[in-house]
Amino acid sequence: MARRPALPVTDARLEQHGSLTARAALASVSMALFLLALKSYAAWATGSVAMLGSLADTAFDVCASLITLYGVRLAAQPADRDHRFGHGKAEALAALVQVALIAVSATGILWRAIDRLRHGGQTQGAEFGIGVSIIAILCTFLLLAYQRRVIARTGSVAIQADNVHYQSDLLLNGSVIVALLLDQFTGLRGADPIFGIGIALWLAWGAWTASSHAIDQLMDREWPEEKRQRFVDLANAQPGFRGIHDLRTRTSGAHDFAQFHAWVDPRMTIAEAHEMVEAAELALETAFPGTEVLIHLDPEGQIDRAGEADEVLRETPET
């Protein structure tokens, strides 16, 4: 059965989308580089493990932004002879590289914090460290506001993920301020390494979460149940369909894929069936933007394969 081309998108819209997301990514990289230089000096001047943890997070912000930018650009390339399903999984591979870098960083910070707890030591120049953290918080707020404007205009998933990551930076910079205040102005000498341990664990948790999402894409995990059920309900409601079965879904980068079998009247002509499938695919791809839908027709009541993958009882309405 011939495949209908994807829903048209004008060149002007594509150019605008690419320009906005590229500028947002460059703003993220520029901000991270500025904060990296500032926090490098602050970590050296204060000797704070918490500041060191914040510095490491900022360093990986730079790496993450660059890797994400490369991964998204590669994932956006159209399908070619060697990659017939596109390059969407490049985003998941880029995420795993980021996870490895974050894991190394978290391990180093944890070791430094434990060593500080065991052998002692104290911070210095709290006022400078606090000032740097306040500047970082203000800069991050500005970046978040700009990213939200770009997200509102483009709906970019990549910029949304970057926005969430920078929201966590607000917590890290706030933790540095609290750690320095407790360490130097209240005499709680263990506060700084304890906050350093907390930041290391936060980074490790972020790495675990990112790796889970990346592995889900690489392993072609099914869509979330709520989204899947919405798709099932709409597919079953298409004119001429008498129930669907063997639905399979997956996500690759910014692209979704869904395929299923649909029961139809066995007396239908090939031309009628073709028009029905075209209309159904158009309706589903309109309701689920960025999704490629593939439909196989079966005579009503026929099931090509038996087993749990068909999920006939759950997905097919009673007739």
N, C-alpha and C positions, 0 to 999 in steps of 0.2 A: 504494500500500500504506500503510495507516494506521501512524502512528508511535506507538510505545509511549512513555509518559512516562518521564523519567529516573528512576534509582533513587531511592527516597524518602529524604529526610533530615529528621529532626525539627526543628521550630522551635527547641527547646531547644538542640540541638546546634549549629545555625547561630548562635544568639545567643551561645553560649559561645565558639565559634570566632572570631566577630567581636570579642567583648570581649577575648579573649586577644591576638589579633594587633594590635588597636588599642592596647592597653596597651604591647605590645612596641615598636610604632612610636613611640609617645609617649615611651617611655623612651629610645629611640635619639635622638630629636630633642632631648630635654632634656639628655642627656649631651653631645651635640655642641655645644649652645649654651653649656654650662658650660665645656667645653674651648676653645671659640672665644674666650671672654672671657679665659681664663687665658693662652692662647698669644698672643693679640694683644699683651698687655702684655709677655710674655716675648720676642717677636720685636722689639718696640721697645727693650726694655731691653738685649738681648744683641747686636742687630745681626746675628744669625746668618742666613745664607741658608738653611741646613738647617732652622732653626726656622721661617723664613718659608714654606718648602715644606710643613712639617707643619701650619702655620697654614692655608695654602691648602687642604690636603686636608681639614682639619676644617671649614672654611667650606663646602666642597662636600659634606661629610657632611650638613650641615644641609639644603642645597638638595636633595641626593639623597633624603634621608629624606622631605622634604615632597613632592617630585615623585612619589616612589614611592608614598607614601600616597595621593595623589590619583589616580595612575594605577591602582593596585590597586582602589581603591573604584569608579572608573569601570568598570574591566574586570569587576568582580563584578556589575554590573547585568545583569539578564536581557535576553534578546533582545527587541527591540520591532519595530514596523512598519517602521522605517527601517534597522534593524540586525538582520537575521534570523539572523545567525550570532553574535550577541552583540557585546560590546564588548572582547573580549580583547586586541585589538591596541593598545589604549590603553597597556598596559604597555610595549610596544615603542616607541611614540612618546615616552613619558616617558623611556625609557632614552636615546633619541637626544638629547633635550634635555640630559640629564645629560652625555652624551659631549661635546657642544658646550661646556658650561661647563668641564669638566675640561681640554679641549684648550686653551682660553684660559688657564687657570691654569698648565698645564705650560709654555706658551710664555713667559708672564711670568716664571716662576721660572728658566727656562733663560737668558733674556736677562739677568736680574739676576746669576746665577751667573757667566756668561761675563764680564760687565762687572767683577765683583769679581776674577776671575782676571787680567784685563788691567790694571786700575788699582790693584789692591791693596786693603788694608783688613783690619781684623781684628775679631773678636768681643770681647765683654766680659761680665763677670758670668756666667761659665760655671756657677758653682754654682747660680745661680737658674734658668738654662735647663735644667740637668740635673734639678733638683728638679721643675720643671714637667713635664718629660717622664716622670719616674717616677710622678708623680700621674696623668698621662694613661694610662700603662700599667696602673696599678692600677684606674682607673675602667673602662678598656676590658675588663679581665678580668672585672669584675663584670657589665658589660653582656653580654658573651659568654656567661657562665654563665646569666644570666636568659633570654637568647634561646634557648639550647639547651633549657631547660625548656619554653618555649613551643613550640618546634619539635617536641619529643617528644610533646606533647599535641595539636598541631594539624596537623603536617606541612606548615605554610605554606611555599610556595615563596618568597614575598616576604621573609619573615623569614630564611629560609635564605640568600638572596642578600645581605641586609644583614649577616648574621653573617659571611659570607666577606669582605665588604668591611672590616669592623672588625678581622678577623684581620690584614689588610694594614697597618692602623694600628699594630699592635704593632711591625712592622718599621720603619715610618717613625719612630716615637718612639725606637726603639733606635738608628737611624741618627743622629738628632739628638744623642743622648748621646755616641756615638763621635766625631762630628764636633767637638763642643765640647771633648772631652777632648784630641783630637789637636791642635786649633788652639791651645788656651791652655796646655796642660800639657806638650806635647812640642815646641812651636815649629813644627809643620807648618802654616804659614799658608795653604796651598792646600787643606787638608783640608775646610774648611767649604764653599767653593764647589763642590768636586768632589762632595761628598755632596749638595749642592743640585742639581747636574746629574743625579746618580743618581736623586734623588727625582722630578725633572721627567720623566725617562725612564720611571720606574715609573708615574707618573700617565698618561703618554701610552700606555704599553702597556695599562693598565687601560681607557683610553678605547677603544683599538682592539678589545680583547676584547669589551667591552660593546656596541660598535657592531656587531660581527660577529653576536652573538647576536640583537640587535634586528633587524638586516637579514634574518637567516634567518627570523624570524617573519613579517616584513612580506612577504617573498618566498615564503612558504609552503613552506619547505624540508622535505623528507621527514624522518621520524624517524631517529634514529641506527640504523645497520644491525642492531645486536644487538637493540634493542627491536622493530624492524620484523620481524625474523625470528621472534622469540617470538610476535608477533601472527599471523604467517603460519602457524606450526606449530599454534597453537591453533585458528585459523579452519579450516584443512584437516581438523582432527580433529573438527569438529562433525558430529553424526549427520545423515545424509542428504546432506551435501555431498560431491560427487565431484571436488573440486578447486576452487581459486579463481584468479582472474586480475584484472588491472587494479586492483591495490591502490594506493590513493592516501592518503597521510597528511599531516597538518600540525598545527602547534601555534599556538594563539592565546591568549596570556596563560596562565592556569591551565587552559585547556581544550584537549583533544586531539580531533582529528577523524580518522576512518578510514572509507573507503568502498571497496567491492570488489564484483566480480561472482562469483557462485558457480554452479557447474554442479550441476544436480539432475536427477532422473528426469523426463523430459518428460511422463510419464503421471500425474504427481501433480496432485491437485485444488488449486484456489485456496485452499481452507480448510486443507488439509494443508501447503501451501507457507507460508501465513501463520503457522501454529503453529511451523513449523521455523525461520523467520526470527526470530520472537519469542524462541524459546529460544536461538538462536545469539547474538543481540544481547545478551540478558541475561548469558550466559556470558562474552562478550568484555568487556562493560562492567564486570562484576564483577572480572575479572582485570586490567583496565586502568582503574582508577577515574578519573573525570573525563574519560572519552573518550565522544564521541558516535559511534555506529557506524551506518552506513547500508549495507544489503546489497541488491544487485540480482540477481535470479535469472535464469539462462539455461538453456535445455535443454542437456543434456550434449553437449559438443563444439562448441557454438556460441560464436564470438567476435565481438562486435559491432564492435570496432575492431582493426585490425592495427597493429603497431609496437612500439617498445621499452617503451611505457608498460604493455603487457599483461604482459610478463615471464612468459609462460606456462611456459616450460621451467624457469625457476628456482624458481617458486613453486608449481607444480602437481605433486603426486606422480604417479609413473607408475601407470597403470591397466592 
